[in-house]
Amino acid sequence: MTYAFQSPDKLCFILDLMNGGDLHYHLSQHGVFTEPEMLFYASEVRVSDLGLACDFSKKKPHASVGTHGYMAPEVLAKGVAYDSSADWFSLGCMLYKLLKGHSPFRQHKSKDKNEIDKMTLTQDIELPNEGLSPDCRDLLEGLLKRDVPDRLGCKGRGQVLCFFFYLPLREHCYYGFTPRDLLCRPSEVKEHPFFRDVDWQTVYLRRMTPPLIPPRGEVNAADAFDIGNFDDDEVKGVKLADSDSDLYKNFNIVISERWQNEIAETIFEVVNQDADKAESKKRSKQKAKMNVDEKDSDVIVHGYIKKLGGPFTSAWQTRYGKLYPSRLELYPESLSGKPELVFMDQIEDVCADLQTVKGENAIVVKLRDGFKEPRISLTNSDEISLKEWHTSLRTAHKVSSELLQRMGRKAIKIYGVNHDPMLSEADRPASVSKYMNRASSVDSTV
């Protein structure tokens, strides 16, 4: 049960929907399971139909209730108290049936319940000589031990946990049990060699791939009218006294931890979705405005692109880029704030081929000395868009470099090497050298 609540005339239980169906159905449709298939379901047992469940922390049950062929010997023995040790025996019966198609006590096709109970009480399990791996055989033999102290899951890791005594129940038939607190340990079963390859954290997170997957979109459950209410004959004659009502006086405010976590996750998702929608709407408006603004501009290409962070950041950050003939503008993802500017005369080279950076195909732009970063890496999940950015960047850089080269040569031709009205006497030689260096670094290929 996940959680529960009540209305003035209804008590509502919220249960998990196990959409994979029950194992008996799959056994009839699929046939017997292989050991790897059985291993999966042995690792992910989900118990349902808890009408016979009880809390034995204060008092252990004595009644013989359950399904014939799956009840442990101590459950069938009259007047004997039992605890969760019986569950390990039932698990062994279930795993045996998955592999062989029948209960270990119905292998002779006996349908007589008394005969089945007698075999459970007196008969040692005879496992087939073929078809079972040594680890699987050892697991089944351990779970199906008639004596509780010898049963897998009830050994207490080999330690003497409490005093055991034996009570003669039938002729030549003895069953060990503890009158107080026999410790049944799931870790004892989980650490069995048969489960050596199971990652229990993966099991807990439900990340194991099931061998049988129900059809997508199909709800494998009984009709809502069949499971929505208790049958009238089940509650007929049941009357609640005032003392019963006291148990539920604060029922509406009792919320399980699992329900609280689920609500917290739901609220978190809803808040994030609303925030994402608002941010997306704002971004769309800004992008639409930007598209209008760029219609009559000289922008070459613009759109979202990812840039590798600065020297202290190694993650890809989404930017909105605009490439002009003279510069590259990189805006924050939200399109608000000032852009990062990279002018063409600050670029030394744009690599001719895409480079692998952080596992991504990327455009690598090498910058001249003195810039805060030695290079800029840009990528895009859309391969076509990435190639368009790459080609446009290389073309813009080439054209800009050639333009600077021609301007430098024209200035030298008109004014001479030693005459530039825009420069001081000391800066003129450096200016000429700068233009000539730029000209020599131009890559003539795109």
Kinemage of the C-alpha trace (Angstrom):
@kinemage 1
@onewidth
@group {chain A} dominant
@subgroup {mainchain}
@vectorlist {calphas} color= white
{ca met a 1} P 0.000 0.000 0.000
{ca thr a 2} L 1.341 3.410 -0.957
{ca tyr a 3} L -1.013 5.519 1.152
{ca ala a 4} L -4.658 5.730 2.186
{ca phe a 5} L -7.373 8.276 2.933
{ca gln a 6} L -11.025 8.331 3.858
{ca ser a 7} L -14.221 10.079 2.854
{ca pro a 8} L -17.358 10.278 5.017
{ca asp a 9} L -18.460 6.824 3.819
{ca lys a 10} L -15.409 5.283 2.115
{ca leu a 11} L -11.982 4.025 3.179
{ca cys a 12} L -9.645 4.269 0.181
{ca phe a 13} L -6.379 2.370 -0.250
{ca ile a 14} L -3.905 3.499 -2.916
{ca leu a 15} L -1.989 0.487 -4.212
{ca asp a 16} L 0.720 0.089 -6.824
{ca leu a 17} L -0.428 -1.153 -10.223
{ca met a 18} L 1.849 -4.034 -11.183
{ca asn a 19} L 1.311 -3.735 -14.929
{ca gly a 20} L 3.422 -6.789 -15.695
{ca gly a 21} L 0.661 -9.085 -14.451
{ca asp a 22} L 1.088 -12.115 -12.200
{ca leu a 23} L 3.645 -14.874 -12.658
{ca his a 24} L 1.041 -17.635 -12.888
{ca tyr a 25} L -0.386 -16.011 -16.022
{ca his a 26} L 3.059 -15.690 -17.629
{ca leu a 27} L 3.908 -19.268 -16.681
{ca ser a 28} L 0.793 -20.516 -18.471
{ca gln a 29} L 1.496 -18.377 -21.566
{ca his a 30} L 5.290 -18.444 -21.670
{ca gly a 31} L 5.995 -21.916 -20.337
{ca val a 32} L 8.688 -22.762 -17.796
{ca phe a 33} L 11.350 -20.139 -17.174
{ca thr a 34} L 15.081 -20.380 -17.751
{ca glu a 35} L 17.434 -19.807 -14.817
{ca pro a 36} L 18.330 -16.226 -15.932
{ca glu a 37} L 14.609 -15.422 -16.216
{ca met a 38} L 13.913 -16.983 -12.842
{ca leu a 39} L 16.848 -15.029 -11.362
{ca phe a 40} L 15.193 -11.740 -12.351
{ca tyr a 41} L 11.877 -12.580 -10.692
{ca ala a 42} L 13.603 -14.079 -7.659
{ca ser a 43} L 15.391 -10.725 -7.231
{ca glu a 44} L 12.241 -8.622 -7.639
{ca val a 45} L 9.541 -10.475 -5.708
{ca arg a 46} L 6.514 -8.273 -4.996
{ca val a 47} L 4.040 -9.854 -2.578
{ca ser a 48} L 0.356 -9.094 -3.118
{ca asp a 49} L -3.023 -10.191 -1.746
{ca leu a 50} L -2.050 -9.629 1.877
{ca gly a 51} L -5.338 -10.847 3.337
{ca leu a 52} L -3.445 -13.404 5.452
{ca ala a 53} L -0.606 -11.094 6.496
{ca cys a 54} L -0.063 -10.569 10.201
{ca asp a 55} L 2.260 -8.748 12.582
{ca phe a 56} L 4.147 -11.370 14.591
{ca ser a 57} L 6.372 -8.929 16.484
{ca lys a 58} L 4.196 -9.411 19.595
{ca lys a 59} L 2.453 -12.704 18.953
{ca lys a 60} L 3.245 -15.354 16.385
{ca pro a 61} L 0.480 -17.081 14.431
{ca his a 62} L -0.422 -20.737 14.866
{ca ala a 63} L -3.164 -21.199 12.258
{ca ser a 64} L -2.582 -23.245 9.114
{ca val a 65} L -3.539 -20.776 6.386
{ca gly a 66} L -2.206 -20.453 2.867
{ca thr a 67} L -2.087 -22.259 -0.470
{ca his a 68} L -1.536 -26.003 -0.400
{ca gly a 69} L 1.793 -26.887 -1.946
{ca tyr a 70} L 3.381 -23.599 -0.855
{ca met a 71} L 2.872 -23.629 2.913
{ca ala a 72} L 5.918 -24.424 5.041
{ca pro a 73} L 5.907 -27.499 7.310
{ca glu a 74} L 5.719 -25.349 10.456
{ca val a 75} L 2.567 -23.685 9.080
{ca leu a 76} L 0.901 -27.063 8.506
{ca ala a 77} L 1.970 -28.441 11.885
{ca lys a 78} L -0.851 -27.885 14.378
{ca gly a 79} L -0.111 -25.788 17.417
{ca val a 80} L 3.316 -24.654 16.226
{ca ala a 81} L 4.103 -20.930 16.154
{ca tyr a 82} L 5.914 -19.623 13.098
{ca asp a 83} L 7.208 -16.369 11.680
{ca ser a 84} L 8.778 -15.135 8.433
{ca ser a 85} L 10.768 -18.359 8.181
{ca ala a 86} L 7.711 -19.743 6.384
{ca asp a 87} L 8.056 -17.089 3.682
{ca trp a 88} L 11.486 -18.386 2.638
{ca phe a 89} L 10.027 -21.862 2.195
{ca ser a 90} L 7.193 -20.431 0.068
{ca leu a 91} L 9.751 -18.512 -2.011
{ca gly a 92} L 11.555 -21.787 -2.706
{ca cys a 93} L 8.272 -23.367 -3.841
{ca met a 94} L 7.597 -20.431 -6.162
{ca leu a 95} L 11.075 -20.538 -7.742
{ca tyr a 96} L 10.772 -24.296 -8.214
{ca lys a 97} L 7.451 -23.821 -10.015
{ca leu a 98} L 8.925 -21.188 -12.345
{ca leu a 99} L 11.595 -23.679 -13.406
{ca lys a 100} L 9.509 -26.871 -13.513
{ca gly a 101} L 5.937 -25.670 -13.984
{ca his a 102} L 4.539 -27.141 -10.774
{ca ser a 103} L 4.983 -27.068 -7.009
{ca pro a 104} L 7.681 -29.409 -5.649
{ca phe a 105} L 4.917 -31.305 -3.833
{ca arg a 106} L 2.694 -31.689 -6.889
{ca gln a 107} L 5.180 -33.412 -9.121
{ca his a 108} L 3.089 -36.579 -9.007
{ca lys a 109} L 0.072 -34.541 -10.223
{ca ser a 110} L -1.742 -35.142 -6.984
{ca lys a 111} L -4.706 -32.807 -6.435
{ca asp a 112} L -5.592 -34.186 -3.026
{ca lys a 113} L -4.858 -31.372 -0.572
{ca asn a 114} L -4.308 -33.784 2.302
{ca glu a 115} L -1.830 -35.762 0.229
{ca ile a 116} L 0.015 -32.570 -0.712
{ca asp a 117} L 0.164 -31.483 2.936
{ca lys a 118} L 1.443 -34.921 3.960
{ca met a 119} L 4.235 -34.752 1.376
{ca thr a 120} L 5.144 -31.252 2.589
{ca leu a 121} L 5.430 -32.511 6.167
{ca thr a 122} L 7.292 -35.752 5.508
{ca gln a 123} L 8.878 -35.800 2.077
{ca asp a 124} L 12.363 -34.570 1.322
{ca ile a 125} L 12.565 -32.569 -1.895
{ca glu a 126} L 14.040 -34.558 -4.767
{ca leu a 127} L 15.517 -32.132 -7.264
{ca pro a 128} L 16.103 -33.373 -10.829
{ca asn a 129} L 19.642 -34.460 -11.646
{ca glu a 130} L 19.660 -32.503 -14.903
{ca gly a 131} L 18.607 -29.018 -15.916
{ca leu a 132} L 19.744 -27.159 -12.781
{ca ser a 133} L 23.047 -25.414 -12.199
{ca pro a 134} L 24.888 -26.236 -8.945
{ca asp a 135} L 24.146 -22.769 -7.507
{ca cys a 136} L 20.456 -22.998 -8.391
{ca arg a 137} L 20.204 -26.475 -6.893
{ca asp a 138} L 21.891 -25.299 -3.690
{ca leu a 139} L 19.527 -22.299 -3.460
{ca leu a 140} L 16.392 -24.435 -3.804
{ca glu a 141} L 17.661 -27.066 -1.386
{ca gly a 142} L 18.451 -24.337 1.149
{ca leu a 143} L 15.059 -22.625 0.881
{ca leu a 144} L 13.106 -25.899 0.992
{ca lys a 145} L 14.700 -27.285 4.170
{ca arg a 146} L 11.990 -28.704 6.444
{ca asp a 147} L 13.887 -27.854 9.622
{ca val a 148} L 13.749 -24.106 10.195
{ca pro a 149} L 17.256 -23.773 11.752
{ca asp a 150} L 18.766 -25.328 8.605
{ca arg a 151} L 16.718 -23.262 6.154
{ca leu a 152} L 18.422 -20.589 4.061
{ca gly a 153} L 17.505 -17.193 5.470
{ca cys a 154} L 17.057 -18.553 8.998
{ca lys a 155} L 20.611 -19.572 9.886
{ca gly a 156} L 21.698 -16.236 11.286
{ca arg a 157} L 24.943 -16.454 9.281
{ca gly a 158} L 25.913 -19.616 11.174
{ca gln a 159} L 25.699 -17.998 14.612
{ca val a 160} L 23.757 -19.511 17.500
{ca leu a 161} L 21.128 -16.820 17.885
{ca cys a 162} L 18.887 -18.475 20.448
{ca phe a 163} L 18.054 -21.797 22.042
{ca phe a 164} L 16.400 -24.300 19.733
{ca phe a 165} L 14.431 -27.285 20.854
{ca tyr a 166} L 12.598 -29.974 18.958
{ca leu a 167} L 8.979 -30.938 19.363
{ca pro a 168} L 7.855 -34.351 18.038
{ca leu a 169} L 4.917 -33.668 15.727
{ca arg a 170} L 4.540 -36.878 13.773
{ca glu a 171} L 6.269 -40.212 13.977
{ca his a 172} L 9.918 -39.888 12.885
{ca cys a 173} L 9.270 -36.259 12.005
{ca tyr a 174} L 10.726 -33.340 13.986
{ca tyr a 175} L 10.629 -29.613 13.318
{ca gly a 176} L 12.959 -27.107 14.853
{ca phe a 177} L 11.626 -23.714 15.887
{ca thr a 178} L 12.260 -21.001 18.448
{ca pro a 179} L 9.608 -20.053 20.980
{ca arg a 180} L 10.749 -16.432 20.966
{ca asp a 181} L 12.571 -14.658 18.189
{ca leu a 182} L 14.102 -16.589 15.353
{ca leu a 183} L 16.052 -14.151 13.192
{ca cys a 184} L 15.306 -14.492 9.491
{ca arg a 185} L 17.808 -12.557 7.459
{ca pro a 186} L 17.233 -11.494 3.840
{ca ser a 187} L 20.957 -10.740 3.463
{ca glu a 188} L 21.635 -14.439 3.952
{ca val a 189} L 19.591 -15.202 0.834
{ca lys a 190} L 20.838 -12.200 -1.168
{ca glu a 191} L 24.453 -13.241 -0.594
{ca his a 192} L 23.872 -16.754 -1.928
{ca pro a 193} L 26.162 -17.575 -4.914
{ca phe a 194} L 23.116 -17.853 -7.193
{ca phe a 195} L 22.679 -14.053 -6.839
{ca arg a 196} L 26.377 -13.213 -7.198
{ca asp a 197} L 25.840 -11.217 -10.428
{ca val a 198} L 22.862 -9.237 -9.117
{ca asp a 199} L 23.447 -5.560 -8.319
{ca trp a 200} L 20.928 -5.024 -5.517
{ca gln a 201} L 21.125 -1.238 -5.876
{ca thr a 202} L 20.035 -1.618 -9.500
{ca val a 203} L 17.221 -3.890 -8.330
{ca tyr a 204} L 16.148 -1.300 -5.760
{ca leu a 205} L 16.103 1.433 -8.415
{ca arg a 206} L 14.141 -0.887 -10.762
{ca arg a 207} L 16.634 -0.537 -13.588
{ca met a 208} L 16.940 -4.223 -14.474
{ca thr a 209} L 15.468 -5.115 -17.859
{ca pro a 210} L 12.599 -7.585 -17.348
{ca pro a 211} L 12.591 -10.729 -19.522
{ca leu a 212} L 8.846 -10.379 -20.155
{ca ile a 213} L 7.535 -6.956 -21.157
{ca pro a 214} L 3.756 -6.424 -21.466
{ca pro a 215} L 2.377 -4.745 -24.615
{ca arg a 216} L 2.834 -0.981 -24.539
{ca gly a 217} L -0.314 0.911 -23.558
{ca glu a 218} L -2.069 -2.186 -22.233
{ca val a 219} L -3.193 -2.181 -18.593
{ca asn a 220} L -2.810 -5.701 -17.261
{ca ala a 221} L -5.316 -5.519 -14.419
{ca ala a 222} L -8.778 -6.669 -13.445
{ca asp a 223} L -11.801 -4.534 -14.207
{ca ala a 224} L -12.221 -1.511 -11.923
{ca phe a 225} L -15.609 -2.826 -10.786
{ca asp a 226} L -13.950 -6.052 -9.642
{ca ile a 227} L -11.213 -4.415 -7.589
{ca gly a 228} L -12.835 -1.121 -6.602
{ca asn a 229} L -14.839 -2.337 -3.620
{ca phe a 230} L -14.944 -5.179 -1.125
{ca asp a 231} L -17.508 -7.853 -1.922
{ca asp a 232} L -20.645 -7.565 0.168
{ca asp a 233} L -20.275 -11.096 1.503
{ca glu a 234} L -16.773 -10.270 2.765
{ca val a 235} L -17.973 -7.467 5.022
{ca lys a 236} L -21.458 -8.735 5.764
{ca gly a 237} L -22.164 -8.712 9.479
{ca val a 238} L -19.084 -6.632 10.328
{ca lys a 239} L -19.930 -3.896 12.810
{ca leu a 240} L -17.562 -1.199 14.014
{ca ala a 241} L -17.582 -0.228 17.663
{ca asp a 242} L -16.482 3.115 19.119
{ca ser a 243} L -13.125 1.587 20.007
{ca asp a 244} L -12.575 0.786 16.319
{ca ser a 245} L -13.325 4.370 15.343
{ca asp a 246} L -10.670 5.627 17.764
{ca leu a 247} L -8.019 4.039 15.559
{ca tyr a 248} L -9.001 6.339 12.695
{ca lys a 249} L -9.799 9.586 14.497
{ca asn a 250} L -6.648 11.226 13.095
{ca phe a 251} L -6.588 9.191 9.899
{ca asn a 252} L -6.833 12.105 7.469
{ca ile a 253} L -3.620 13.690 8.709
{ca val a 254} L -1.542 10.526 8.691
{ca ile a 255} L 0.655 10.699 5.598
{ca ser a 256} L 3.273 8.084 4.845
{ca glu a 257} L 6.847 9.109 4.114
{ca arg a 258} L 6.581 7.564 0.657
{ca trp a 259} L 3.500 9.685 -0.105
{ca gln a 260} L 5.289 12.807 1.144
{ca asn a 261} L 8.247 12.071 -1.132
{ca glu a 262} L 5.933 11.470 -4.077
{ca ile a 263} L 4.072 14.738 -3.465
{ca ala a 264} L 7.372 16.623 -3.091
{ca glu a 265} L 8.625 15.197 -6.395
{ca thr a 266} L 5.339 16.051 -8.118
{ca ile a 267} L 5.364 19.630 -6.844
{ca phe a 268} L 9.014 19.992 -7.852
{ca glu a 269} L 8.224 18.782 -11.380
{ca val a 270} L 5.170 21.044 -11.697
{ca val a 271} L 7.094 24.103 -10.504
{ca asn a 272} L 9.966 23.339 -12.873
{ca gln a 273} L 7.600 22.778 -15.787
{ca asp a 274} L 5.869 26.105 -15.129
{ca ala a 275} L 9.229 27.865 -14.858
{ca asp a 276} L 10.452 26.213 -18.061
{ca lys a 277} L 7.284 27.251 -19.901
{ca ala a 278} L 7.644 30.852 -18.732
{ca glu a 279} L 11.325 30.908 -19.688
{ca ser a 280} L 10.576 29.343 -23.077
{ca lys a 281} L 7.827 31.888 -23.729
{ca lys a 282} L 10.124 34.757 -22.795
{ca arg a 283} L 12.899 33.358 -24.971
{ca ser a 284} L 10.542 32.926 -27.924
{ca lys a 285} L 9.468 36.572 -27.687
{ca gln a 286} L 13.071 37.749 -27.504
{ca lys a 287} L 14.046 35.494 -30.394
{ca ala a 288} L 11.105 36.733 -32.485
{ca lys a 289} L 12.123 40.324 -31.787
{ca met a 290} L 15.719 39.468 -32.627
{ca asn a 291} L 14.666 37.851 -35.905
{ca val a 292} L 12.773 41.020 -36.837
{ca asp a 293} L 15.778 43.160 -35.912
{ca glu a 294} L 18.096 41.027 -38.060
{ca lys a 295} L 16.013 41.187 -41.251
{ca asp a 296} L 17.667 44.361 -42.495
{ca ser a 297} L 21.066 43.819 -40.838
{ca asp a 298} L 24.246 42.307 -42.269
{ca val a 299} L 24.140 39.249 -39.991
{ca ile a 300} L 25.465 36.164 -41.801
{ca val a 301} L 24.057 33.439 -39.545
{ca his a 302} L 22.444 33.402 -36.112
{ca gly a 303} L 20.934 30.833 -33.762
{ca tyr a 304} L 21.597 28.744 -30.666
{ca ile a 305} L 25.037 27.181 -30.362
{ca lys a 306} L 27.032 25.682 -27.492
{ca lys a 307} L 30.315 27.132 -26.264
{ca leu a 308} L 32.793 25.400 -24.010
{ca gly a 309} L 33.172 27.352 -20.762
{ca gly a 310} L 36.188 29.416 -19.757
{ca pro a 311} L 39.459 28.114 -18.279
{ca phe a 312} L 37.745 27.066 -15.022
{ca thr a 313} L 34.644 25.533 -16.640
{ca ser a 314} L 34.608 22.316 -18.641
{ca ala a 315} L 30.918 22.171 -19.546
{ca trp a 316} L 29.096 23.138 -22.719
{ca gln a 317} L 27.042 26.291 -22.235
{ca thr a 318} L 24.187 27.266 -24.537
{ca arg a 319} L 24.600 30.648 -26.236
{ca tyr a 320} L 22.701 32.552 -28.899
{ca gly a 321} L 25.244 33.452 -31.541
{ca lys a 322} L 25.240 36.130 -34.239
{ca leu a 323} L 27.939 36.171 -36.881
{ca tyr a 324} L 28.619 39.461 -38.682
{ca pro a 325} L 31.340 40.159 -41.275
{ca ser a 326} L 33.423 41.929 -38.622
{ca arg a 327} L 32.567 40.126 -35.372
{ca leu a 328} L 30.974 37.197 -33.528
{ca glu a 329} L 28.424 37.973 -30.804
{ca leu a 330} L 27.584 35.310 -28.205
{ca tyr a 331} L 24.547 36.131 -26.045
{ca pro a 332} L 23.506 34.284 -22.858
{ca glu a 333} L 20.943 31.518 -23.374
{ca ser a 334} L 18.189 33.759 -21.963
{ca leu a 335} L 19.076 36.406 -24.601
{ca ser a 336} L 19.340 38.983 -21.823
{ca gly a 337} L 22.492 40.845 -20.889
{ca lys a 338} L 25.490 41.958 -22.878
{ca pro a 339} L 26.987 39.630 -25.486
{ca glu a 340} L 30.534 38.313 -25.563
{ca leu a 341} L 32.249 39.960 -28.553
{ca val a 342} L 34.980 38.415 -30.675
{ca phe a 343} L 36.209 40.648 -33.521
{ca met a 344} L 37.664 39.142 -36.660
{ca asp a 345} L 41.039 40.850 -36.168
{ca gln a 346} L 41.298 39.012 -32.806
{ca ile a 347} L 41.008 35.624 -34.534
{ca glu a 348} L 44.242 34.006 -35.648
{ca asp a 349} L 42.666 31.017 -37.394
{ca val a 350} L 39.532 28.864 -37.660
{ca cys a 351} L 40.573 25.202 -37.906
{ca ala a 352} L 39.806 23.775 -41.340
{ca asp a 353} L 38.310 20.571 -39.897
{ca leu a 354} L 35.969 19.946 -36.996
{ca gln a 355} L 37.843 18.825 -33.885
{ca thr a 356} L 36.743 16.396 -31.158
{ca val a 357} L 36.324 18.363 -27.921
{ca lys a 358} L 34.764 16.797 -24.812
{ca gly a 359} L 33.345 14.017 -26.966
{ca glu a 360} L 31.671 16.433 -29.403
{ca asn a 361} L 32.506 17.567 -32.943
{ca ala a 362} L 33.406 21.217 -32.481
{ca ile a 363} L 34.556 24.339 -34.318
{ca val a 364} L 37.888 25.462 -32.840
{ca val a 365} L 38.660 29.179 -33.184
{ca lys a 366} L 42.264 30.107 -32.319
{ca leu a 367} L 42.659 33.614 -30.899
{ca arg a 368} L 45.625 35.966 -31.020
{ca asp a 369} L 47.906 36.583 -28.060
{ca gly a 370} L 46.489 38.917 -25.475
{ca phe a 371} L 42.931 37.609 -25.643
{ca lys a 372} L 41.522 36.215 -22.391
{ca glu a 373} L 41.126 32.729 -23.907
{ca pro a 374} L 43.602 31.029 -26.288
{ca arg a 375} L 40.760 29.423 -28.241
{ca ile a 376} L 36.980 29.151 -28.453
{ca ser a 377} L 35.231 25.820 -28.996
{ca leu a 378} L 31.712 25.812 -30.453
{ca thr a 379} L 29.383 22.885 -31.132
{ca asn a 380} L 25.801 22.115 -32.078
{ca ser a 381} L 23.749 18.935 -31.832
{ca asp a 382} L 22.440 19.599 -35.342
{ca glu a 383} L 25.189 18.474 -37.730
{ca ile a 384} L 23.903 20.584 -40.637
{ca ser a 385} L 23.733 23.706 -38.475
{ca leu a 386} L 27.236 23.012 -37.139
{ca lys a 387} L 28.658 22.777 -40.675
{ca glu a 388} L 26.884 26.011 -41.636
{ca trp a 389} L 28.442 27.819 -38.669
{ca his a 390} L 31.854 26.330 -39.492
{ca thr a 391} L 31.767 27.391 -43.143
{ca ser a 392} L 30.408 30.857 -42.331
{ca leu a 393} L 33.045 31.487 -39.646
{ca arg a 394} L 35.927 30.463 -41.911
{ca thr a 395} L 34.568 32.551 -44.797
{ca ala a 396} L 33.997 35.630 -42.617
{ca his a 397} L 37.497 35.330 -41.136
{ca lys a 398} L 39.095 34.919 -44.561
{ca val a 399} L 37.244 37.894 -46.077
{ca ser a 400} L 38.011 40.083 -43.063
{ca ser a 401} L 41.708 39.146 -43.126
{ca glu a 402} L 41.984 39.849 -46.856
{ca leu a 403} L 40.256 43.195 -46.347
{ca leu a 404} L 42.722 44.157 -43.605
{ca gln a 405} L 45.590 43.053 -45.835
{ca arg a 406} L 44.400 45.234 -48.724
{ca met a 407} L 43.849 48.192 -46.396
{ca gly a 408} L 47.387 47.847 -45.077
{ca arg a 409} L 48.929 47.685 -48.521
{ca lys a 410} L 46.859 50.647 -49.720
{ca ala a 411} L 47.925 52.709 -46.715
{ca ile a 412} L 51.587 51.901 -47.378
{ca lys a 413} L 51.183 52.747 -51.066
{ca ile a 414} L 49.500 56.084 -50.379
{ca tyr a 415} L 51.353 57.305 -47.321
{ca gly a 416} L 54.528 55.265 -47.453
{ca val a 417} L 56.004 53.067 -44.833
{ca asn a 418} L 56.934 55.946 -42.549
{ca his a 419} L 53.813 58.074 -42.954
{ca asp a 420} L 50.429 57.343 -41.370
{ca pro a 421} L 48.423 60.328 -40.135
{ca met a 422} L 46.606 58.087 -37.598
{ca leu a 423} L 49.791 56.805 -35.902
{ca ser a 424} L 52.634 58.350 -33.946
{ca glu a 425} L 56.188 58.103 -35.211
{ca ala a 426} L 57.004 55.279 -32.750
{ca asp a 427} L 53.988 53.161 -33.752
{ca arg a 428} L 54.347 53.357 -37.540
{ca pro a 429} L 56.850 50.479 -38.057
{ca ala a 430} L 54.855 48.275 -35.659
{ca ser a 431} L 51.655 49.053 -37.569
{ca val a 432} L 53.189 48.044 -40.888
{ca ser a 433} L 54.567 44.817 -39.361
{ca lys a 434} L 51.161 44.065 -37.848
{ca tyr a 435} L 49.368 44.377 -41.184
{ca met a 436} L 51.995 42.312 -42.980
{ca asn a 437} L 51.821 39.553 -40.342
{ca arg a 438} L 48.053 39.420 -40.702
{ca ala a 439} L 48.362 39.168 -44.445
{ca ser a 440} L 50.790 36.266 -44.224
{ca ser a 441} L 48.537 34.328 -41.847
{ca val a 442} L 45.480 34.378 -44.108
{ca asp a 443} L 44.351 30.874 -45.096
{ca ser a 444} L 43.352 30.970 -48.748
{ca thr a 445} L 41.107 27.896 -48.441
{ca val a 446} L 37.584 27.747 -46.953
